[in-house]
Amino acid sequence: MSFFISPAYAEGAAPGGMDPSMFNLIFLVGFGLIFYFFMWRPQAKRAKDHKALLAGLSKGDEVITAGGILGKVVRLNDDYVVLEVSGDTELTFQKTHVSAALPKGTIKEI
C-alpha cells in the first residue's frame, strides 16, 4: 500500500546522553535530602526543645498549656504538673501539655 512512502528508521542513540538510571538515582537522593532538611530535622529539633523544657520545669515557674491556660507551677511529679491558675484554683495537667515557659511576672502583668 505504501509504494511511494519509504519507511523511516530511527538512528542510534545520541552519544553522551545521561543514563536514565543515573537520573533516577540523583532524583531519589535529592528527594531524600529535601525530606530530611524540610521535614524531619525541624520536627526533631522541636521535640528536643520541648523535652528540655519539660526537664527544666520547677516549682514557681510560670507556664502556658497547649489549651492556652496560664498558670504557676505548684507541684511536679514524673508525669503530672499542678498549676495554680487563680487564687486558690489548682488544675492538674500531664507534663506533655505544657507548651511554653513564660518569663517571671507575666501572670501579674495580665
MDAnalysis code that builds the backbone (N, CA, C; Angstrom):
import MDAnalysis as mda
import numpy as np

u = mda.Universe.empty(330, n_residues=110, atom_resindex=np.repeat(np.arange(110), 3), trajectory=True)
u.add_TopologyAttr("name", ["N", "CA", "C"] * 110)
u.add_TopologyAttr("resid", np.arange(1, 111))
u.add_TopologyAttr("resname", ["MET", "SER", "PHE", "PHE", "ILE", "SER", "PRO", "ALA", "TYR", "ALA", "GLU", "GLY", "ALA", "ALA", "PRO", "GLY", "GLY", "MET", "ASP", "PRO", "SER", "MET", "PHE", "ASN", "LEU", "ILE", "PHE", "LEU", "VAL", "GLY", "PHE", "GLY", "LEU", "ILE", "PHE", "TYR", "PHE", "PHE", "MET", "TRP", "ARG", "PRO", "GLN", "ALA", "LYS", "ARG", "ALA", "LYS", "ASP", "HIS", "LYS", "ALA", "LEU", "LEU", "ALA", "GLY", "LEU", "SER", "LYS", "GLY", "ASP", "GLU", "VAL", "ILE", "THR", "ALA", "GLY", "GLY", "ILE", "LEU", "GLY", "LYS", "VAL", "VAL", "ARG", "LEU", "ASN", "ASP", "ASP", "TYR", "VAL", "VAL", "LEU", "GLU", "VAL", "SER", "GLY", "ASP", "THR", "GLU", "LEU", "THR", "PHE", "GLN", "LYS", "THR", "HIS", "VAL", "SER", "ALA", "ALA", "LEU", "PRO", "LYS", "GLY", "THR", "ILE", "LYS", "GLU", "ILE"])
u.atoms.positions = np.array([
    [0.803, -1.183, 0.000],
    [0.000, 0.000, 0.000],
    [0.854, 1.258, 0.000],
    [1.938, 1.237, 0.693],
    [2.758, 2.446, 0.729],
    [3.911, 2.326, -0.264],
    [3.577, 2.422, -1.534],
    [4.597, 2.282, -2.577],
    [5.484, 3.510, -2.676],
    [4.921, 4.663, -2.398],
    [5.662, 5.897, -2.589],
    [6.307, 6.423, -1.304],
    [5.945, 5.846, -0.166],
    [6.487, 6.321, 1.110],
    [7.529, 5.315, 1.586],
    [8.735, 5.793, 1.744],
    [9.784, 4.890, 2.216],
    [9.762, 4.843, 3.741],
    [10.017, 3.676, 4.330],
    [9.995, 3.573, 5.790],
    [11.140, 4.368, 6.423],
    [10.840, 4.999, 7.551],
    [11.845, 5.780, 8.280],
    [12.280, 4.970, 9.497],
    [13.558, 4.768, 9.619],
    [14.102, 4.023, 10.746],
    [14.855, 4.969, 11.666],
    [14.724, 4.736, 12.969],
    [15.431, 5.581, 13.936],
    [16.910, 5.278, 13.887],
    [17.674, 6.308, 14.070],
    [19.118, 6.119, 14.094],
    [19.540, 5.751, 15.509],
    [20.795, 5.414, 15.699],
    [21.324, 5.046, 17.012],
    [21.207, 6.201, 18.005],
    [21.324, 5.902, 19.278],
    [21.208, 6.906, 20.327],
    [22.318, 7.936, 20.194],
    [22.006, 9.149, 20.573],
    [22.989, 10.224, 20.507],
    [24.085, 9.959, 21.533],
    [25.329, 10.127, 21.164],
    [26.414, 9.879, 22.112],
    [26.443, 10.943, 23.206],
    [26.829, 10.526, 24.413],
    [26.988, 11.463, 25.531],
    [25.711, 11.755, 26.285],
    [24.657, 11.033, 26.064],
    [23.418, 11.260, 26.797],
    [23.518, 10.708, 28.213],
    [22.675, 11.246, 29.118],
    [22.686, 10.789, 30.509],
    [21.942, 9.470, 30.629],
    [22.485, 8.575, 31.405],
    [21.857, 7.276, 31.643],
    [20.590, 7.478, 32.467],
    [19.441, 6.948, 32.066],
    [18.198, 7.154, 32.818],
    [18.260, 6.616, 34.244],
    [18.982, 5.543, 34.468],
    [19.059, 5.015, 35.838],
    [19.853, 5.962, 36.737],
    [20.833, 6.658, 36.193],
    [21.591, 7.636, 36.977],
    [20.707, 8.829, 37.329],
    [19.880, 9.248, 36.391],
    [18.948, 10.341, 36.661],
    [17.984, 9.969, 37.780],
    [17.467, 8.764, 37.758],
    [16.554, 8.306, 38.800],
    [17.236, 8.267, 40.158],
    [18.476, 7.854, 40.197],
    [19.226, 7.813, 41.453],
    [19.439, 9.219, 42.007],
    [19.816, 10.151, 41.146],
    [20.015, 11.544, 41.580],
    [18.698, 12.133, 42.067],
    [17.612, 11.854, 41.387],
    [16.296, 12.334, 41.790],
    [15.909, 11.782, 43.156],
    [16.146, 10.513, 43.390],
    [15.804, 9.880, 44.658],
    [16.631, 10.454, 45.808],
    [17.918, 10.646, 45.595],
    [18.784, 11.228, 46.629],
    [18.361, 12.670, 46.917],
    [18.057, 13.434, 45.882],
    [17.594, 14.815, 46.071],
    [16.302, 14.875, 46.859],
    [15.380, 13.985, 46.553],
    [14.116, 13.930, 47.287],
    [14.356, 13.580, 48.754],
    [15.276, 12.651, 49.003],
    [15.608, 12.292, 50.386],
    [16.202, 13.459, 51.151],
    [17.067, 14.233, 50.524],
    [17.659, 15.405, 51.187],
    [16.605, 16.474, 51.499],
    [15.718, 16.697, 50.554],
    [14.642, 17.663, 50.799],
    [13.773, 17.198, 51.966],
    [13.423, 15.939, 51.986],
    [12.623, 15.393, 53.080],
    [13.333, 15.581, 54.416],
    [14.640, 15.316, 54.460],
    [15.404, 15.431, 55.700],
    [15.453, 16.877, 56.192],
    [15.823, 17.807, 55.319],
    [16.033, 19.184, 55.754],
    [14.755, 19.975, 55.986],
    [13.683, 19.642, 55.307],
    [12.460, 20.422, 55.458],
    [11.410, 19.774, 56.345],
    [11.534, 18.485, 56.638],
    [10.504, 17.831, 57.434],
    [11.056, 17.185, 58.699],
    [11.989, 16.300, 58.571],
    [12.427, 15.506, 59.708],
    [13.280, 16.314, 60.688],
    [14.236, 17.064, 60.190],
    [15.157, 17.796, 61.060],
    [14.455, 18.865, 61.906],
    [13.579, 19.717, 61.354],
    [12.882, 20.691, 62.198],
    [11.982, 20.033, 63.244],
    [11.332, 18.932, 62.882],
    [10.466, 18.240, 63.835],
    [11.280, 17.660, 64.979],
    [12.435, 17.088, 64.685],
    [13.300, 16.534, 65.727],
    [13.819, 17.640, 66.636],
    [14.120, 18.806, 66.073],
    [14.607, 19.939, 66.876],
    [13.515, 20.421, 67.830],
    [12.268, 20.531, 67.325],
    [11.158, 20.947, 68.184],
    [10.929, 19.953, 69.318],
    [10.994, 18.674, 69.016],
    [10.802, 17.644, 70.046],
    [11.907, 17.718, 71.093],
    [13.139, 17.953, 70.669],
    [14.264, 18.058, 71.593],
    [14.098, 19.286, 72.501],
    [13.677, 20.420, 71.933],
    [13.462, 21.627, 72.723],
    [12.332, 21.439, 73.739],
    [11.266, 20.754, 73.339],
    [10.144, 20.525, 74.255],
    [10.549, 19.599, 75.399],
    [11.344, 18.592, 75.073],
    [11.824, 17.676, 76.110],
    [12.701, 18.414, 77.120],
    [13.548, 19.331, 76.632],
    [14.392, 20.134, 77.528],
    [13.539, 21.061, 78.384],
    [12.467, 21.617, 77.811],
    [11.554, 22.470, 78.572],
    [10.922, 21.693, 79.714],
    [10.441, 20.497, 79.432],
    [9.789, 19.689, 80.463],
    [10.774, 19.253, 81.543],
    [11.997, 18.959, 81.155],
    [13.004, 18.547, 82.139],
    [13.406, 19.709, 83.037],
    [13.300, 20.930, 82.534],
    [13.722, 22.094, 83.303],
    [12.631, 22.742, 84.131],
    [11.432, 22.180, 84.131],
    [10.349, 22.763, 84.929],
    [10.644, 22.636, 86.420],
    [10.295, 23.663, 87.156],
    [10.459, 23.610, 88.610],
    [9.323, 24.390, 89.267],
    [9.197, 24.236, 90.559],
    [8.144, 24.899, 91.322],
    [8.334, 26.412, 91.214],
    [7.242, 27.111, 90.946],
    [7.291, 28.560, 90.836],
    [7.387, 29.069, 89.399],
    [7.657, 28.198, 88.436],
    [7.716, 28.622, 87.037],
    [6.324, 28.987, 86.543],
    [6.266, 29.972, 85.665],
    [5.009, 30.338, 85.031],
    [4.999, 29.735, 83.631],
    [3.915, 29.019, 83.311],
    [3.847, 28.288, 82.045],
    [2.502, 28.523, 81.368],
    [2.438, 28.137, 80.106],
    [1.187, 28.129, 79.353],
    [0.993, 26.719, 78.813],
    [-0.236, 26.233, 78.864],
    [-0.529, 24.878, 78.397],
    [-0.912, 24.911, 76.923],
    [-1.045, 23.741, 76.343],
    [-1.442, 23.628, 74.938],
    [-2.845, 24.177, 74.722],
    [-3.662, 24.188, 75.750],
    [-5.014, 24.721, 75.645],
    [-5.094, 26.217, 75.878],
    [-3.968, 26.855, 76.215],
    [-3.933, 28.297, 76.403],
    [-4.136, 28.750, 77.834],
    [-4.061, 27.840, 78.796],
    [-4.245, 28.202, 80.195],
    [-2.902, 28.601, 80.789],
    [-2.857, 29.783, 81.408],
    [-1.644, 30.253, 82.066],
    [-1.710, 29.862, 83.531],
    [-0.578, 29.482, 84.080],
    [-0.562, 29.121, 85.486],
    [0.843, 29.077, 86.044],
    [0.898, 28.989, 87.365],
    [2.156, 28.905, 88.092],
    [2.291, 27.483, 88.628],
    [3.458, 26.881, 88.431],
    [3.675, 25.501, 88.854],
    [3.702, 25.433, 90.380],
    [2.828, 24.567, 90.928],
    [2.758, 24.380, 92.378],
    [3.441, 23.083, 92.777],
    [3.130, 22.005, 92.063],
    [3.727, 20.689, 92.348],
    [4.060, 19.991, 91.045],
    [5.081, 19.141, 91.128],
    [5.517, 18.349, 89.982],
    [5.725, 16.910, 90.406],
    [5.486, 15.991, 89.504],
    [5.993, 14.630, 89.643],
    [6.408, 14.165, 88.253],
    [6.654, 12.892, 88.060],
    [7.195, 12.421, 86.785],
    [6.269, 12.680, 85.597],
    [4.965, 12.522, 85.777],
    [4.038, 12.610, 84.657],
    [3.105, 13.818, 84.699],
    [2.881, 14.385, 85.874],
    [1.873, 15.428, 86.024],
    [2.461, 16.690, 86.624],
    [1.777, 17.804, 86.335],
    [2.132, 19.100, 86.895],
    [0.832, 19.737, 87.406],
    [0.897, 20.350, 88.579],
    [-0.258, 21.037, 89.151],
    [0.000, 22.530, 89.007],
    [-0.954, 23.225, 88.356],
    [-0.825, 24.650, 88.111],
    [-1.833, 25.425, 88.933],
    [-1.396, 26.531, 89.497],
    [-2.297, 27.460, 90.174],
    [-2.703, 28.484, 89.130],
    [-3.987, 28.481, 88.765],
    [-4.444, 29.359, 87.692],
    [-5.068, 30.642, 88.211],
    [-5.583, 30.624, 89.419],
    [-6.074, 31.834, 90.078],
    [-5.989, 31.575, 91.579],
    [-6.335, 32.547, 92.373],
    [-6.214, 32.490, 93.824],
    [-6.010, 31.120, 94.443],
    [-7.080, 30.337, 94.571],
    [-6.982, 29.013, 95.183],
    [-7.304, 27.892, 94.195],
    [-7.414, 28.193, 92.943],
    [-7.778, 27.196, 91.945],
    [-6.529, 26.518, 91.393],
    [-6.489, 25.205, 91.569],
    [-5.361, 24.428, 91.057],
    [-5.883, 23.394, 90.064],
    [-5.191, 23.270, 88.953],
    [-5.556, 22.302, 87.925],
    [-4.382, 21.362, 87.688],
    [-4.690, 20.090, 87.442],
    [-3.655, 19.090, 87.184],
    [-3.613, 18.791, 85.692],
    [-2.402, 18.808, 85.126],
    [-2.181, 18.536, 83.712],
    [-1.084, 17.505, 83.551],
    [-1.114, 16.816, 82.432],
    [0.038, 15.992, 82.075],
    [1.152, 16.940, 81.670],
    [2.372, 16.556, 81.991],
    [3.508, 17.424, 81.677],
    [3.618, 17.718, 80.182],
    [3.243, 16.755, 79.358],
    [3.391, 16.944, 77.909],
    [2.510, 18.060, 77.365],
    [1.507, 18.492, 78.124],
    [0.618, 19.557, 77.665],
    [1.138, 20.946, 77.982],
    [2.254, 21.040, 78.673],
    [2.888, 22.340, 78.885],
    [3.596, 22.704, 77.593],
    [3.219, 23.852, 77.008],
    [3.786, 24.197, 75.702],
    [4.908, 25.224, 75.783],
    [4.921, 26.075, 76.814],
    [5.981, 27.080, 76.889],
    [6.131, 27.574, 78.320],
    [7.341, 27.972, 78.650],
    [7.616, 28.621, 79.933],
    [7.599, 30.129, 79.699],
    [6.987, 30.858, 80.596],
    [6.877, 32.301, 80.474],
    [7.881, 32.990, 81.388],
    [8.260, 34.213, 81.068],
    [9.157, 34.958, 81.969],
    [8.460, 35.227, 83.305],
    [9.237, 35.316, 84.355],
    [8.669, 35.585, 85.691],
    [7.915, 36.905, 85.682],
    [6.755, 36.922, 86.325],
    [5.945, 38.125, 86.428],
    [4.961, 38.328, 85.295],
    [4.888, 37.416, 84.369],
    [3.968, 37.569, 83.239],
    [2.521, 37.508, 83.691],
    [2.221, 36.616, 84.599],
    [0.828, 36.477, 85.067],
    [0.395, 37.720, 85.831],
    [1.282, 38.321, 86.603],
    [0.949, 39.526, 87.363],
    [0.635, 40.697, 86.427],
    [1.345, 40.779, 85.286],
    [1.119, 41.878, 84.344],
    [-0.219, 41.771, 83.640],
    [-0.725, 40.554, 83.516],
    [-2.006, 40.358, 82.822],
    [-3.108, 40.686, 83.789],
])
